Amino acid sequence: MKPWITGLAAASLAALPLAQGLAQSGTLTVGLGAEATIMDPTRSSAGVDSYFFGQMFEQLLRTDPDLKQINWLAESWNLADEGGKPVITVKIRPGVTFHNGDPVTSADFQYGMQRQQDPKLSRFSHLLNAVEAFEVIDDLTFRLRFKEGDGSFITSNLHLWAMPKRHIEKVGEEEYQRAPVGTGPWKFVSRTVKEELRLEAYEGYWNKQNRPTVKNLVIKIIPEDLTRVAAYKTGAIDWIDAVPPAATAEFAKLENTSTYTAVTGNNLFLNFNTHQPNSPFNDVRVRRAAAHAIDMDAIIKRVLFDQGERYAEIGRGTPGYDPDLKPYPYDPRRARALLAEAGHPRGFEVPCYNLTTPREPNIKEMGEAAYAYLSAIGIRCQIRQLEYGAWINLGRRDAPPEMDGIVSWMWSHGLPGDPGTPWLGHLHSYQAGKGLGSYSYTDNAEMDALLRQQQTTMDPVKREALLKQIARIKHDQVLGGLTTYRPMVTIAWRTSKVAFKPWPSPGFWRNFQEIGLK
Amino acid sequence: MLALVLRRLWQGAISILGASVIIFVISRLSGDPVVMLVPPDAPPSLIAEIRTQYGLDQPLVWQYLLFIGHALTGDFGNSYRWQMPALKLILDRLPATIQLAACGLLFSVALAVPIGVLSAVHRGGWIDRIGRIFAMLGQAMPAFWVGLLLILVFAVQLNWLPAFGHGTPAHVVLPAIALGWYPVAAQTRIVRSAMLDVLDSDHIRLSRALGTPERLIVWKYALRNAAVPLLTMLGVYFAAMLGGAFVVETIFAWPGVGRTVVEAVFSRDFPVVQAGVLFTSILFVLSNLLVDLSYGLVDPRIRDVR
């Protein structure tokens, strides 16, 4: 067995001693804008679900506040090559218990994987397709054997969740969905749909260094931005999620308030019709013209109140990030010249599909502004606003509706994330029945080969090099869309009352790993 | 009276059945719910599996027959998103919505009746003008704006009332005002117009000739007669508030049915949409039935005729 990489010991866990020596007491009320529908990670169907289950459930690895991947429920792990096939061996951290007191064992991870692989339960069962076998070595050691490499398995924190096998089998599925039990720093108390989730700090939590110091946490659901702000100002909540972009400057000056602004795991871009024979975007010069036409910095500043970060193909911190790859500079003269060179001196009219959803702040206005810039150089946009469901329908699944222009799109790379899976969806050519290119308007054989290669490459060094290579070609040819920005989120809390250290859960910053009352 | 109730119930059942067909067809026209439940990279095999799981691979007519058959037994299926019974999701939210709609209606009537009566009594005077302007303000301002304004003034600035939430009488005040102000103008017009007619009638003139105190004439004899058209409208308004409180529920984070159903529409959660719309239809029918029956209480002539 030839080891490729070995997981670091969890030395970095001791870096944040917020919880040391503090007793857990008191109640803290926080306000979130969105609400999870499911509190079981293996049944989740949306990213928002992790806002809730992320407080109660944990994975083998996780991302720390510096966006570094660290060992979590795994004490150590390694990736090796056995007969040309990857094998991951995991040693579970001893002493970890579920909220009901049961110790976490290999069997719980095996059970969790079985749930994740069951398409009747899980909407993400396909993510474990590459796993051939789960071998229990002993109570605290297991091995995953792969049919072939799975490039995103490691960056997805080894995918698996600790699920309490004995407990679920004892109480039954329905009761477990009502009152979930995990290993996380918070245990479930009660939930009122559309209103609140009540949690209590888990006394038996394994991580004595990084844990909440407040006894009770009440998560209030306040969907309307201005009401959430009012709730904070009136003192009804002491921690606020997703400060509206227009209010971030006001919050930064607010007395007795700390704010934290961080990039989210979402990645936005404009995709072009390059799958229909007569599309002007088949010409790379037109795509580059579009790339030079938009002053994205100005749009982020004015429309998003600086709550966005430009990126070129891969964001900072994500595997494959290349600091030398810069976004196309705003150059309308160059854009017009490229358009004329491509045979469109007077420009052309094109349908521009614009996503309108409350899921991303000001996304509608961001799209409209970008389309206005395109119109200014001659790519005259006929804007067609789409609500989320209609927008999803533009995909190229079994009965593809035609996307005959430009569409504003988003596909999360995560935090720190990985571009591999989204690229297979919107950069790889469409292949019916295989789940490849499901939202792609690109057909490039070289790109397809590289994407397939990265899909099966688990060695992080080789993978990094491949991702950079793909990003460079993608950027040069403006393939699979023009990357625009990564949204940022601002959270705020009352300094005199709340001690808080922001931790991300996969893709989000609403994790209360370290929070307490002063 | 029993025959009237039975006839109205039968007509109501037909209306609800019609509503079930309409909502079933319209919700399915919105597109495939499964693509909104799976990640964008989900393979077709997973999508097909989920379609089968929810019976969405069956012919539409068969899907409807199954739905209506199960609905008659109280089973509206499981929410695609919440993975819990859709009916429970709706019924758990229903008390909050009824409370909000009732308080909103109470607020609107409490304003509309005195304004309408005083406007009629002082026809063309300054009370009439001010009253109508106040009532019109509610109709001119959208509920979301009124709601935010109320929060800003009474929660943030004055700190008198909570900005959001549910549970105590104080929590319902601002949402009820935001919901109830809009219909005040229409109700005021109805009361004013009916009062003008009644105040001009023979029996009121006779009462005055007999020396009955004016306060008694206006607030008892005239208002009682003028209340019939208002009562008719109240049933409609109550039902409209039950189904249309979405905006107010969202602004005040009120855990009601409207918010639940509208969010279900956006996520194509058919079982929740169907359960929510059918329950709202049932409440609509029942509230109209109650209005019909209440005519008899305020006007014995109607009771006797029927």
Interface residues (C-beta under 8 A of the other chain):
Chain A: T37 I38 R43 S45 A46 P119 K120 R123 F124 S125 H126 Q177 T192 V193 K194 E195 K220 I221 I222 P223 E224 L226 T227 R228 A230 A231 K233 T234 A236 E387 Y388 G389 A390 I392 N393 G395 R397 D398 W411 T421 P422 L424 G425 A432 G433 K434 G435 S438 Y439
Chain B: S30 G31 D32 V35 M36 L37 V38 P39 P40 D41 A42 P43 P44 S45 L46 I47 E49 I50 Q53 S79 R81 W82 Q83 M84 L89 D92 R93 L148 I151 L152 A155 V156 N159 P162 A163 F164 G165 H166 T250 I251 F252 A253 P255 G256 R259 T260 F266 S267 R268
